[in-house]
């Protein structure tokens, strides 16, 4: 399990750097003279440039393994952040963020693929994915406040430089920390056992099904989740209370992460079907966004905490669900499709919010997209395992 610990470290650092920028990126863009609609484009283009990176990572990880993509993603993303520290124009920030989005697109499919291969059975696989969610959440708890404090103490330029060097150093650690050849040979042994048992549900000596078809409409769920998150992350720093203080914006993001941390700490949820967790969590998230849209009496900090709790249920469940119905030889491609869905949603969300926020509540848009994805979910496809 030492490989899992290394992967958690890499994911923690990457998520730390990413979330540390959420409360400071919009104010940084404003300081460069960017309009709110252009800020939405800056945030969205980072996600849309994930798409080619995700496509390359999907097939590359399955064919060549994960280590190269992990090292490349961390080191190059760190170098790009060093360039971002000296940006003086909104268009230059747009270019830098687009390149950064492409480079970091390799990291998540590579790490999730390795985590899925480590698992001995479906329960352990679910726990490893929950562990990934825990690491993600821990990073997002401390990083928004840390990013805001960094900017308050040392300014935008030095803050981006510090975050860049953290990524670079972690990338060099990955060269020595990931022992992938031994892991791949162990994974190959698992696949032989599964093939020997044939199709369908395995017995107690096997691990999990050889593979299954994932309905395309299923990927509307992660797309809608990411879209709603992009809308939220666009709106929070632009609120009047948050614009008065970057630290206030950091606290808002931390509240979301604390809610997710609480949900992930409920380890008994790993015994619940990941499909049920995905549906129930998504429905709960939609309800909270609807409440924000109609300005319900629940205070904003409580609403943000509830959003975090829903996220803490959904994201590990999505990864566990895909891993449980997919052959290990296809993990890279399936998790790249998951990342693509997140990227498309994260691009659409801020863009829509930036263009429509003067005409309709951004939170209602998030509610509508979540409910639309849930209504189109092919429920029958998940009643029983589908084999190939």
Residue, then its C-alpha position, 0 to 999 in steps of 0.5 A: x500500500x506504499x504506492x497508494x500513499x505516494x499517490x495520495x501525496x501527489x494528489x494532495x499537492x496537486x489539489x492543494x495548488x489548484x484549490x489555493x488558486x480558487x479564492x485568489x484567481x478572480x481577484x488576480x484577474x480583476x487586478x489585471x483589468x479583466x471583466x467578470x465575463x472574461x474571468x468566467x472565460x479564464x476559469x472555463x478555458x482551464x477546464x476545456x483544455x483538459x479535453x485533449x490531455x484527458x484523451x491522450x492520458x486515457x490511452x497512454x496510461x493503459x498502454x505505457x503506465x501511469x508514472x511518466x504522466x504523473x511526473x510530467x504533469x507535476x513538473x510542467x504544471x509547476x513551471x507554468x505556475x512560475x510563468x503565471x506569477x509574472x503575468x501582467x495582462x488578462x489575455x496572457x493569464x488566459x493563455x497560461x491557464x489554458x496550457x496549465x489545464x492541458x498539462x494537469x489533465x494527465x494527473x487524475x486518470x493516471x493516479x486513479x488508474x493506479x489506485x484501482x489496480x491496487x485493490x484486491x476486491x470491490x470493498x477495498x477499491x471503494x475504500x481507496x477511492x474514498x481515501x482519494x476523496x479524503x485527500x482531495x478534501x483535506x487539500x481543499x480544506x486548508x488550501x483556499x485559506x492558505x492561498x488567501x493568506x499567501x496573497x495577503x502576506x506576500x502578494x500574487x507574484x510570490x504566491x504563484x511562485x511558491x505554489x509552482x515550486x511545490x509542484x516541481x519538487x513533488x514531481x521529482x519525488x514521484x520519479x523515486x516514489x512510484x514503483x510501477x513495474x511491480x504493480x503492473x505485474x501484480x495487476x496482470x496476475x489478477x486479470x488472469x484469475x478473472x479471465x479463468x472465472x469467465x464472465x459475470x459476478x466472480x466468486x469469493x476467490x476472484x476480485x471483480x468483473x472483467x469489464x462492463x459497458x458504461x452508458x454514455x448518459x451516465x457521464x452527464x452526472x459528473x458533467x453536471x456536478x462539475x458544472x455546478x461546482x464551476x458556477x459556485x466557484x465563479x460566484x463566491x469570490x465575486x460576492x460583495x462580502x468576499x470581494x471586500x476581503x480575500x480571506x472571506x472568500x477563502x473561508x467560504x471555500x474552506x466551509x465547503x471542504x469541511x462539509x465534504x470532510x465530514x461525509x468522507x469520514x463516514x466510512x460505513x458509506x463504503x458498504x452502500x452501493x456507489x450508484x445509490x450514493x451517487x444518485x442520493x448525493x446529486x439530488x441533495x446537491x440540487x436541493x441546496x442549489x435550489x435553496x440558494x436560488x430562492x434565497x431560502x432562510x438557511x444561512x450561506x455558511x450552512x448552505x456551503x457546508x451542506x454542498x460540501x457534504x453532498x460532494x463528499x458523498x458523490x465524488x468517491x462514489x462515482x470513481x468507485x462505481x466506474x472502477x467496479x464495472x470496468x476491466x483493469x485494462x481499461x481503467x485509463x480510458x474510463x477515468x479519462x472519460x470521467x475527467x473529460x466529463x468534469x472538464x466539460x462541466x467546469x468549462x460550461x459552468x463559469x461561462x454560463x454564469x458569467x454570461x447569464x448572472x445578470x438575467x437569472x440566478x446562477x444557482x438556479x442554473x446549477x439546480x436545473x443542470x443537476x436535475x436534468x442529468x438525474x432525469x436522463x440517468x439510465x437506471x436500468x443499466x445499473x440494476x445488474x452487472x453488465x459483462x463483455 
